[in-house]
Amino acid sequence: MHDVSTATPPKILVVDDTPANLVAMRRLLARCGAQLLEASSGNEALALCLDHDFALILLDVNMPDMDGFEVAALLSETEQMRDTPIIFVTAAYADDLNRLKGYRSGAVDYIAKPINDAILQSKVRVFLDLYCARVQLQQAMRELTERNQQLHAEIAERRRVEEQVRHQATHDMLTGLPNRVLFHDRLQTAMQRGTRQHHPFALALLDIDGFKAVNDTFGHPAGDALLQAIGARLRGYLRANDTVARLGGDEFALILEDVTDVAPILERCQQVCDLLARPYALEARHGPFEARVSASIGIALWKETSDDEELIQAADRALYRAKAGGRNRCAMATD
């Protein structure tokens, strides 16, 4: 007979109330490549079906207590056995009415007694091949589903890494603020929007007064913690459509949107000075300490005739004047 190769041999259930018939079936199917289980009654067959997955059920029609039609009907109602093929084995003449009753009960075929060896083995081989093909398909689908899940996980991880790389390329590692690259991109965007929509804005360049003394006195970790605290205060103060960036060292830049006049922008920047001049409770190698610094700010209002470098240079000159004027103050560009 044809050997069926699966990881675990498929199972065939033979149901017959006559021991001699079970012995005959056992002999005929000895080399089919499947594991044979036997039941001598409908109730025993139903109990076995709860514990095993069968590739095929060979079911005697004429049994006491519960005949084959009743067993097949009950099996067809269960989720686990609904798709299991059932071949009726019957000594009675299988007329059309009996065949119809059998098919309605869930049978897929009939074999008449006395059993023809070749017919039995041929039909069993077909159903075992179908079962093995279904098992292989299910395994392939499981592997495909697993691989699909792996691919989704890999894609998600790749996107996460790409997003992290993009973020690192455009943000300051210490403070998490936009870095010089993203600052220039935001500045170009503000200028383009200003040109299209006549949308005014101001650029403010900011240096921290006294930062070097904190860094030299308490160490670089304390200096880094101070920069992080300054960045957090700036981020918390500015509006959602404004930009705060760290350009490097203790240099920061602000792009302040919706600016229409000098007085309001000077007031806002003075508030920034006041905010940054408040004490910072920090930790150093030798314990907690309080840092006190201030900010000098140079401000330039954008004009449609100026490019980004001209705007930055104007703000930088204003910043120099703020520092020269005593620090902890704002200065507006005059050109």
N, C-alpha and C positions, 0 to 999 in steps of 0.2 A: 504494500500500500504506500501511498504518498506520505512522506514525512512532513510534519508541520513544525517549523523551527521558530520558536519564540523564546524569550528570556525564561519564562515559566510556561510549562506545557498547558495548553487550553484544557478545559474540563468538559466532559460530556456526562449528562445525567441520563441514566437508563431507568425507566419506571415500568415495572411489570410485577403483578402479584404472583406469577408462576416462577418458582426457583429455576426450573429447567430453562425457561426462556432467558433468564438473566445469565445463566451459564453460557448459553448459546451466543448471546450478544457479546459476552466477555471474550469468547473465542474469536468471533468475527471481527471485533474491533481491537484485537490485541496489538496490532501493528499500525494503528492509525496515527500514532504520535500524540495522542491525547490521554489525559488522566480520566479513568472511568469511575464514576460514583453511581451507586445503585440504591433504588428505593423500591420497596414492595407494596407501597400504598400511596394514595394521593396525599394523605397527611404527612407521611414521611418525606415525600417529594417537596411539599411546601416548606417543611422545616429546613431541608437542605438548601433550598433556594434562598433562604434568609442569610445563610452563612457563606455561600459560594457564588462566584460569577461564572456562569456556564456559557460555553460557546454554542451548545446545542442540547436540546432535550428530546430524547426518544421516548414517547409516552404511549403506553398501552391504553387503548380506548376502554376496553371492557374490564373494569375492576370493581370489586364490591365496595360498598360504603360511599366512595366518591369516584365516579368514572372520569375518564380522560377529558371529556368536554368540560366538566366542572373544574378540574384542576387547571386546564388551560385558561378558562375564563377568569379564575382567581389570579393567576399569574399575570395576565394581561392588564389587570387593574393596578398592579404595583409598579412604581417608578423604576425600581431596580431591574425588573424582569420584563418590562414592556417590550423591549426590542430583542429579546432572546428568541431565536427561531425554535419552533416546536414541530416535530414530525410525529404524526400519529401512526402508531403501529397497531393494526387491527386485523383480526381473523374474519370479521364480518365483511360482507360485500359492500364495498364503498360506493354506494349509489350517489346520485347527484344531491339528494337531500341530505345524506350524511356528510358528504363533502362540504356542502354549504354550511351545515351546522358546525363542522370542524373549523372551517375558515373563519366563521363568525366568532368562534371561541378563541381564536388566536393562532391556529395551526397554519404552517406555511406549506406543508406537503403531507402525503400519505405513503406508507409502505404496507403492503399486504402480507399477511401470514399465509402460508410458510414463506419465510423471508428469502429473497433471492440475494445471494452473497454479493454479486457484482453491483446490483442496484443499490443495496445498502451502502457498500463501501464508496461507490461513486457519489452518492448524495452526501454522505458524511464528509468526504473529501472537499466537496464544493463549499459546504457550510463552514468547515474548519479554515479553508482558505479565505473565505469572506471575513471570518472572525479575526484571523491573523492580520489581514489587510486593515481591518477597522482598528485593531490594537496599534498597528504601526502608524496609522493615520493619527490616532489620538496622541501617540507618543511624539510624532512630528509636530502636531499642533501645540503640545505642551512645551516642546523645545522652542518652537517658534514664538510662543507667548513669552517664555522666559528670556529668549534673546531680544525680543521686542522691548521687554521691560529693562533689560540691560542697556539697550541702545538709548531708551528714553533717559535712563539714569546717566549714561555717558554724555548725552547731549546736554542734559541739565547741568552736569558738572563742567562741561566745556564752556557753556554759556556763563556759568558762575565765574570760572577762571578768566574768561575773556572780559567779563564785566569788572572783575577785580583788577586785571591788568589795565583796562581803560581808566578805571578810577585812580589807580596808582600813577598813571601817566599824566593825569590832569589835576591831581590833588596833592597837597602837602602831606607827607607821611606823619608829621608830628601833630599837626592841629586838625587835619582832615578838611581844611579849607581849600578852595581852588588855589592852584599854584600859578606860577607866572604864565604857563602855557594857556590854561583855561581863562586866566584874567584877560589876556590879549584877545582871546576868542570872544569873551563876553563884551569887551570894549568895542570890538568891531561890530558886534551885533547891536549894541546900543547906538552906535553911530549910524548904522544902516537904518535902524528903526527911526532914529531922530530925523534922518533925511527924508524918509518916506512919509512919516506921520507928523513931522514938525514936533517931535517929542523931545523936550529938553532934558538934559541930565548933567551931573557934575562928577568930576573925578577928584578924589581926595587921596593924597599920599600921606602915609602916617609912619613916623618913627617913634620908637619907645625911648623916652629919656630915662637914663639911669639903669638900663638893662644890663650893660656890661659890668657895672659894679655888683649887681646881684649875682651874675654868672661867675665873676671872679671870686667873690667872697664865699658863696655857698656851693659852688660847683655846677658843672654842666647839667646834671639831672635836675637841680633846682631851677636852673635857667630854662630847661625844657618844660618843666611843670608851669613856670610863669607864662611862657609863650602859649601853652595850651589854655591856661585860664584866661589870658587876654583874648585869644581866638574865640573862646566860648562866650565871653562878654560881648564881643562885637557881633557874633552870630545871633545872640539873643536880642540885641538892641535893634538891629536893622530889620527893615520890612522884607517881606517875601520876595518882592521884585528887585530889591537891591542886591549888590554883590559885595562880599568881603573876601579878599584873597591875601595870602601870605606870599610875598615876593621873594623872601629869603631873609635869614638873620632875624632882626627885629623890625623889618620893613613890611608894612601892610598897605593894601590899596582898597579903597571903597568906590564903587560905582553907585551913585545915588540918583535914582530915577525921579521923574516928575518934579524937577527943579525949575522954578520960574523966576526966582529973584534971589539977590545976594543975601538979604537979611535972613530969610528962613534957612538957607543952607549954612550960613555962619552959626546960627542958633543950634542947628542939628549937630554940627561938628563940635561946637563947644560942649554940648551934652555928652558927646563921645569922649572928649577930654576929661570931663568931670567923672564919667563912668570909669575910665581906665585909671584915674588917679586914686580911686578907693583902694584901701589896703588889700593885700592878697595873703591869705593864711596858707602857708605852704610847708612842706616837709623837706628837710635837708639831712645830710648824713648824721648830723649831731642832734637831730630832733626838729620840732616845729619852729617856724620863724615867720615873721610878718614882712612881706616885701612891699616896698612903696616905690612906684615909678609914675611917670606921667607920659603924655603923648604930645608931640608936635605934629600939626597937620597943615599941609599945603593944599589949597583947593583951586580947581580951574573949572569954569563953566564951559561946556562944549559949545562951539560955534560951528555952523554948517560949513564954514570956509576952512576949518582946521582939520588936519588929519590926526591919527592917533599919536604919532611921535611928537607933534607940536603940542597936543593936549598934555601928554606926559611931561614934557619939558617945562610947560607953563606951571603945572602943579608942583614939579620938583623945585623950581625957582621960588615958588611961594613957600614950600616947606623949608627951604634954606633961610628965608626971611623969618619964619616962625621960630626956628632954632636960634638965629642970631638975635631975635628980640627977647630972648630969655627962656625959651622952651615952655612946655605946658600951655600952648596957645595955638590958635588957628590963624592962618593968613590966606587971603584971597589973591589969586593971580591978578595982576593989573594990566596984562597985555593979552 
